[in-house]
Structures are given as C-alpha cells and as structure tokens.
Amino acid sequence: MNIEWKALPGLPPPAPEETQPGVAGPFAGIHGNALIIAGGANFKDTLPWNGGKKYYHDDIYTLHLPANGGTWKSCRGITSLPCPVAYGASASVDAGLICMGGETETGLTDKTYMISVAGDRMIITPGPSLPVPLSSAASAALGSKVYIAGGLTPDGASRALFCIDTENLAAGWHKLADMPTPLINSVMVAFGGKEPGLWLAGGRTRSEGDDVSAIRSEIISYSLKNDTWRLEGKLNDGKDTLALAAGTGAAVNDRFIALFGGNDGAVFNRVEKILSVMARESDPAMLAEQKKEYISLQESHPGFSRDIIIFDTETGKCHKAGEIPGPAQVTTTSVSTPYGIVIPSGEIRPGVRTPEVRVAVIK
C-alpha cells in the first residue's frame, strides 16, 4: 500500500474571532459530498495547567468535496448544535451524520441527533437518547445501522455495544453482546460482505481505584450474525507490540484497517500517576514539587505516535506503513470519503489543538 497525503483547507476562525486553534473531540462525517465537522473543545486563553478554561463549542462547519479551492462554510448564527459538546461519537449514514453523546460543561450527555445538508441549509434532527450518557466511545455505521461501543459513563468505563437503525428510529437502541473488556478511546470500523461485523483496536481501560490507565493493544471483532466477540490479535509494527489509545482509523477495501497514530501512554501514564499522588498529598511543600513535575511533563510532551499501522483482517497480521507527516492528531474521528480518509483537527499535544485537516489517499 502506498499512502499519499494531501491537505484540505484548515478550519476557519469562528466569527468574530480572528484565530482558530482547532478542536479536540469533534463530531465528524459526511453527508452527500459535504464534509461536516461540529462541536469539540479547546483552551482558547491559556493551557489547562496554567489555569486555562476548557471551552466547549456548538459550531458546525461544512466543506463540499472535492474542495478544488473551496473553503469551509461556518454555520454560526444560522444553525448550531443543540448545545456545546465534545468527545461524542459520530457515524455517517445515507441520511446524514449521526452524533451521539459526549461531554458538556455540565457533564456527560445521552443526547443524539442527525446533521443533514440540504443545499446551503443545515438540518438538525433529534434522535432517541442513548441508553446511558457516554463520552469517548467508539462508533461505526453499516448500511443504515449505527453502532456505539464502550466509552465513559457516569459509573466508569463501559463494555456495552448498542445499535440503532436510522431507518427505524422509533424502535430505539438495542443492546448487543458486551465487549470482553471495557474500553475508552478505541477505534471502531465496520465491514459488510459475507461476514458483516465490527472491529475494535486499541483504547484504554482504567478501573476504580487505579492510579493509571492500561493502554490496550488488543484487536477484537464482533460478529453481527452470532452476536459474539473474538480476540483477533494485537497491534504491532510487524515486530513489536504497540499499545495505542485515542488514535483514529478507517476501513480500506473491505479487508484492511488503517490506524493513524495514537497515545502510547508513555507520558500519559506518568501524568495520571502524579495527579493521583497529588490528590492524596497533604503536605504543601510536597504538593508544590509534584505540581512542578506535572507541569514539566505536560510542557515537554513530544506529541503522539505518528505510526501508520495496517491490519489485515484476513491474515491477522499488522505492518507499519509509514508515518503521519507532521504532528499526529488524536481525539478526532477520521472520515472515509471518495477522495481519501480525512483526519480533521484534533489534539497534537496536551492542551494543544490544530485547525489542520489532512487527507490520506491509500493506493
């Protein structure tokens, strides 16, 4: 496989602001030939360890493909999300982009809705609420059906898999077989064909009382026919096992899974550990030293894994297919289009987003 990288126009500044820092955790998808990016969160003023506030957004942007010199259209002041939200799940069906759950200023949400494009108009259609509020879940669509797996609930990480048929929304959500382990920030893709199913790769788990998350390397599959899960292998670069969370990926040629980047936990786990220690520390001098170490870890963060991993669902083998050009984007959702796999905005270092939109054309 050869991968050619292209750049689409970056996200524009939301009027009346003059800069666009980018967003983490946006909804992303396609309806017709309209690429849609909506919501997300960022730190506009200063970084979080310096007291910066996290801002949640309700902006919707559209870009008609192929871009051919076109620019993003902002729907601010015309149409917006029902509320500012980030870290939800999204999947594209013929009727539009299905947006599910996420995190708002007041906590997790179970709300769902569909964004559709009609000419120059955006239409927001409310859908059935999720069975439980969810953020950082994995999602994919197969035909008219949308699946959402794992994620963070008010009670911790989830093992649940839910499905809804967008052509029969009145029937609501259906619970399917639980995953073998709870997962947050994993990548899900769907395959049709003779044996339609879902595939999940990576992610993280953190049980109550744990100081750090376990970053996962497992690749698991779900059979739509049998309602069962199976371990298919582990992420690797052809030699060494890889553990990755919060990356993004897409199905290729009804056989392969292309995975782009992710967080390997090397710094993330150290930050989690020191935050857990700080939460239990009562000595002001020790707390000051620990905070200094925490800030140093964040400010010296090298960025996330740039590896591109291709997994063959027929042979169960992985190989490294190069690196992402420039900083890897995590906590975003890739979008499969006729023009390539679009990777929009996202986080490139702790607290730092990018407005860049990349396209990977796999040949």
N, C-alpha and C positions, 0 to 999 in steps of 0.2 A: 504493500500500500504506500502510495505517495500522498503527502499532505501539503496542499498549497494554502498559504494564509493570505487573507485579504482583510482590508479594513473598511468598515462602514462608517458613515458619519457618527461622531460621538453624540451622546445625549446633550440636548441644548440646555442652557440655563432656564430654570423656571421663572418666568416673568413675575415680578420686576427685578429679580436678582441678576447679577452680571456673570456669575460663575456657576458651573455645575460640577460639584465634587464627585458625582456618581452616587450610587445607592447599593447597599447590600440587601439581599433577600427580596428582590422584586418579583412580582408575577411576570412571566414571560411566555409568549407563544405567538401563534399566527392564525389569522382568520382570512381565508382567501389569499390575497397577496399582500396583506397588511401585517407587518411585524408589530407586535404590541408589547410594550414594557410599562408596568404600572406599579405604583407603590414603592416600597423599600425604605431603608433607614440610613441615616448618616450622622456625622458630627460636623456641623457647619462652622462652629465657632472655634473650638479647641478640642484637643484629644481627651478621651474619657479619663485617663489617669491624671490629667490636669484639671479635672472638674468639668469637662465638656458635657453638654447635654446631648442625648440621643434624640434626633428629630425623626418622626415617622411621617410618611408622605402619602398623599392621595392622588398625585399627578398620574395622568395617562399620556403616553407618547406613542405615536404610530409612524411607521416608515413603510412606504409602498415599495415592494421588491419587483424587479431589480431596481436598486437605488438610482443608478445611472445619473448621478449628480443631484438627485433629490435630497431633501433634508427631512429631519424629524418634524412632525407636527405635534405641538403641545395642545392638549385639550383643556388646559387650565382656564377656568372661567366659563367653560361650556359644559363639560362633562368631567366628573371625577369619581373616584372610588367612594363607596358609601361611608368610609372612614379611613383615616391614615393607618396604614398597616404594612408590616414587613414580615419576612420569614414564613410566608404561607407557601402552599403547594399549588402548582398550576399544570394544566394539560390542555392540549389543543384537540378539538373535535371539529367536524364539519360546520357545526352551528356557531362556534366561537371559542373563546378562551375561557376555560373553567378555572376559577380562582377559589381556593379553599383554605379556610382557617388563617393562621398567622398570629402575630403578636402586635398589640396596640399599646398605647400609653397606659392603659388600664389593665393590661394582662392579655392572656390568650383568648382567642375568639373561635367560635364554631361556625361563623357565617360563611356562606358560599354564594357566588354569583357568576354570571357569564357575561363576558365582554364581547360584543359583536360589532362589526364595522359595516355600515350601510352607506356607501358613497363617502361623503365627508362627515357623516354622523357616527357617533359612538352610542351604543345602546347597552345599558346595564340591566340585566335581568336577574332578580334574586332567585336563589335556588334553595333546596332543602338544607337545613343546618346539618353539620357533621354530627355523628353520634356523641362526640366528645370534642371539646376545644383542643386544637392541635397546632403546633408550630414545628418548623424544621422537619417536616415529614417528606417522604419520597412519593412521587406520583408519576403516572403514565396513562396513556389512552390507547385503547384498541378498538377500532371502529367507533361506535357511539358510546362505549362504556369507558368510564374513568375509574382508576384505582388509586387509592392512597394508603400508604403503609408506614407504620412506625410513627416517629415524631415524639415531641414532648407534650405531655398532658399536665393538668394541674396536679396529678398524682405521680408524676415521673414519666420515664420513657415507656413507650408503647410497643407491644408486639402485634397489634391488631392490623388486619387488612380489611378495608372496606371497598365496596364497589357501588357505583350508581350508573344507570343507563340514562344518558342525556336525552334519549328519545322517549323516555317514560319517567320523567322526573317525579311524577305523583307517587310512584312506587317507593321513592326514597332510597336510603342507603341500606345495603345488605352487608352483613358481616361474613367474611370468609375465614378460612383457617388461619390461626395465629402463626406468626413467624417463629422460628426456633429460638430467637433471642430478641430482646427489644433493641431497636436501632433509631438513632438520631443522625441526621445529615448524611444519609446514604444516597446512592444513585440508583434510580429505577428506570428500566427500559422495558418495552413490550414487543413481543414478536407474534405474528399471526402464523399462517401456514398450517401444516398438518397437525402440529402440536402447539397450539397457541398457549403462550404463557408469559410470565413476568420474570425478570431477572434483577436482583439487587446486588450491588457491590459496595464494599466498604461501609463507612459510617462509624459511629461511636456509641458506646454504652457507658452509663455511669449509674450505679446503684446507690440507694440512700445510704449515707454513711461513708461512701468512698471519697477519698480526697482528690482523686484524679479519674479521668475517663479512660476507658480502654478503647484505643483506636483499632478498628477492625480491618481484617484483610480478607474475610470470607466473601465468596461469591455464592449466592443461593438462588434457586429458581422455584417458581410456583407453577404448578400445572392447573390450568383452568378446567381441564377435563376431570381431574381426580381430586381437586381441592386439597393438594398436598404440597409441602415444601421439600426441597432436597439440596444438600450441600454439593456444589459443583466444583469447588476448588478454591484457590487462594490467589489474590492479586500478587503478581510478581513481574519482574522486568525481564523474565527469561532465565534469571539466575537467582536473585534474592527476593524473598517475600516482602511485599510492601503493605503497609497499613496506612489507609487514607480515609479522611472524612471531609465532607463539605466541598468536594470537587463537583464536577459536572460531567455529563456523558450523553451519548446518543446511540441508537441502534444504526447499524450500517449493513446494507444489502441483506436484510433478514437473516443474518448469521452472526455478525460481529458486534461487539460492544466497544465503542471508542470512549475512553475515560481521559479527561483532561484535568491534570493537576489535583490538588487537594492538600489537606493539612495532615502531616505525618505525626503530629503530636510532640515532636522534639522540644519545641518551646512551649507549646500549648499546655502540656502536662506539667511543666515546671511552673508556669503561671498559675495553673489550678492548685498546685501543691502549696505555693506560697500564700495564695489567697485563703486556703483552708487553714493554714497556720496562723495567718493574721486574724482570722475570725475567732481564734481561741486565745490569742495573745492579750494579756492584761498589762504588761509592763510597757509604759510609754516609750522608753528608750529602745527596747527591742522592736516595738511596733514601727518606730521611725526607720530603723535599719531595714526591716523587712519591706516596708513600703519603697524605700530607695532601691532595693534589689528588684522589686516588682516593676518599677518604672524603667529601670535599666534593661530588663528583659524585653519589655514592650518596645522601647525606643531603638533597641539594637536588633530587632527582629529582621531576619534576612528575607522574609517573604515566604511564599508557599511552594510546594513541589511543582516543578514545571514539566514533569514527566507526562508523556502521552502513552497510554497503555492500551493495546488492542487485545481483546479477549475473544477467542474463537469458541462459540457455543457448541460447535460440533466436535471439536477435538479436546476442549477443556484446557487449551494452552494459551498463555499470555506471551506477548513480547512488547518491548519498548519500541515505539515508532517515532522517536524524536522528542523534541521539547517544544513547549509553547514559546513563541517569540516574545520576549519581554515578561513582565511580572504576571504570574498566574492569577486568574480571577477565581475566587471561591465564594461560597454562599450566593450563588446565582444559578439560573436554570438555562441550560442550552436549549436551542430551538432548532429542530430539523426543518429545513426548507428546501425547495428545489434548487437553490443556489448554494447550498452548503449548510454546515452546522454553525449557527450563530451563538456566540457567547457574549452576552450583554453585561456591561458594567460589572458590579461585584466588588469584593474586598480584595486588596492586594497586600496589605499588611494590617496588623491590628489597628482598628480605628480609621484606616485609610481606604477610601474607595477610589474607583476610576470611572470616568464617563466613557471610556473607550468601548467600542463594540467590534469584536473580531469575528471573522468567518473562517472556518476550516473546511476546505474543499478536499474530500478524500477520493482519490482515484485508484 
